[in-house]
Amino acid sequence: MPDILHTVEIATTPDRLYDALTTPRGLAGWWTPQVTAAPHVGAVNELHFGGVTLAVRVDELVPGRRVVWSGVEVPPDWARMRVIFEIDPRDDAVELTFRQTGLPTAYEDFARFSYLWAQYLRSIKLLLETGTGEPFGSPGSKAGGTTPRHLRAGAA
């Protein structure tokens, strides 16, 4: 099975990045503003994208180091997926490694979703380095293609 894998350096602390990955306010700042989330193992986080809702279970939390989710309400091709965020502290920054595993071998949308994840990782970097991310529906999301064209007019 192919994995989506991205790594990005972010000028922030491990704790700030961990909060952005685990709290409603953090997730809303870089991924989607319509989110219900709880930072504890077993929680089911709901993420809303213009009429599409994804639900992921929080499987593992290691403060300042690691966050792991699995799919609950996801597209059929994501039924076995896991999303893993690894936080590696550096001198004055952190290295964030993102991995989405469990995708089918012949996953038609691999390139598109890899691009989308790369843009959302850029958004988390912007949020933590400038104070403003580019979550779903934002002007930056619309320009970058993470808000689909058919939802751009109605997205907040």
C-alpha positions in Angstrom: 0.0 0.0 0.0 1.3 3.5 -0.8 1.8 6.1 1.9 1.5 9.8 1.7 4.6 11.3 3.3 5.6 14.9 3.9 8.1 16.6 6.1 8.2 20.3 6.9 10.3 22.5 9.3 8.3 24.9 11.4 9.6 27.7 13.5 7.6 26.9 16.7 7.8 24.8 19.8 6.7 21.2 20.1 3.9 22.2 22.5 2.5 24.8 20.1 2.5 22.3 17.2 0.9 19.6 19.4 -1.9 22.0 20.4 -2.5 22.9 16.7 -2.9 19.2 15.9 -5.1 18.3 18.9 -7.4 21.2 19.9 -10.5 22.5 18.2 -8.9 26.0 18.0 -5.7 24.6 16.6 -7.4 22.4 13.9 -9.7 25.3 13.0 -6.7 27.5 12.4 -5.1 25.4 9.7 -7.4 22.6 8.5 -11.1 23.5 8.7 -13.0 26.1 10.8 -15.9 23.7 11.3 -14.4 21.2 13.7 -15.4 19.3 16.8 -12.4 17.8 18.5 -11.1 16.7 21.9 -7.5 16.2 22.8 -7.7 12.7 24.4 -7.3 9.1 23.2 -10.5 7.6 22.0 -12.1 10.9 21.1 -13.8 11.1 17.6 -13.0 14.4 15.9 -15.4 15.6 13.3 -14.2 17.8 10.5 -16.6 19.5 8.1 -15.7 20.5 4.6 -18.6 22.2 2.8 -21.2 19.4 3.1 -18.6 16.6 3.6 -17.9 15.4 7.1 -14.9 13.3 8.1 -14.6 11.7 11.5 -11.3 10.4 12.8 -10.6 8.6 16.1 -7.7 9.8 18.2 -5.6 6.6 18.6 -2.4 7.9 20.2 -1.2 11.1 21.8 2.3 11.7 23.1 2.4 15.4 24.1 4.8 17.4 22.0 5.9 14.3 20.0 3.2 12.3 18.2 -0.5 12.3 17.2 -2.2 9.3 15.5 -5.7 9.1 14.0 -7.7 6.4 12.3 -10.7 6.7 10.1 -14.3 6.4 11.5 -16.3 8.3 8.9 -14.1 8.5 5.8 -14.2 7.7 2.1 -14.2 4.0 1.4 -10.6 4.0 0.2 -9.6 5.4 3.6 -11.2 2.6 5.7 -7.9 1.2 6.8 -6.0 4.5 6.9 -4.0 6.0 9.7 -2.8 9.6 9.9 0.4 10.0 11.8 2.0 13.3 12.9 5.6 13.0 14.3 7.1 16.1 16.0 10.9 16.2 16.1 12.3 19.1 18.2 15.2 21.0 16.6 17.3 23.9 18.0 14.8 26.7 17.3 12.1 24.8 15.3 10.4 21.5 14.9 10.4 19.1 12.1 6.9 17.8 11.4 6.6 14.5 9.6 3.2 13.6 8.2 2.2 10.2 7.0 -1.2 8.8 5.8 -0.9 5.0 5.7 -3.3 2.2 4.7 -4.4 3.5 1.3 -5.2 1.0 -1.4 -2.4 -0.1 -3.7 -4.0 1.4 -6.8 -5.4 4.5 -5.2 -6.7 6.8 -8.0 -6.6 10.0 -5.9 -3.2 9.5 -4.4 -1.6 12.5 -6.2 -4.5 14.8 -5.4 -4.6 14.0 -1.7 -0.9 14.1 -1.4 -1.1 17.7 -2.8 -3.9 18.6 -0.5 -2.0 17.3 2.6 1.1 19.3 1.5 -1.1 22.5 1.2 -2.6 21.8 4.7 0.9 21.3 6.1 1.9 24.6 4.6 -1.2 26.1 6.3 -0.1 24.8 9.7 3.3 26.2 9.1 1.8 29.6 8.3 -0.5 29.5 11.3 2.4 28.8 13.7 4.9 31.1 12.1 2.6 34.1 11.2 -0.5 33.6 13.3 -2.7 33.0 10.2 -3.3 29.7 8.5 -5.2 28.9 5.3 -7.9 26.5 6.5 -10.7 25.2 4.2 -12.8 28.0 2.8 -10.2 30.8 3.4 -8.9 32.9 0.5 -5.6 31.0 0.7 -7.3 27.7 0.6 -9.3 28.7 -2.4 -6.2 30.0 -4.3 -4.3 26.8 -3.3 -7.0 24.4 -4.4 -7.8 22.9 -1.0 -11.3 24.3 -1.3 -12.8 22.6 -4.3 -13.9 24.9 -7.2 -17.6 23.9 -6.8 -17.5 25.0 -3.1 -15.6 28.3 -3.5 -18.6 30.6 -3.9 -20.4 29.2 -0.8 -17.4 28.5 1.5 -16.9 30.8 4.4 
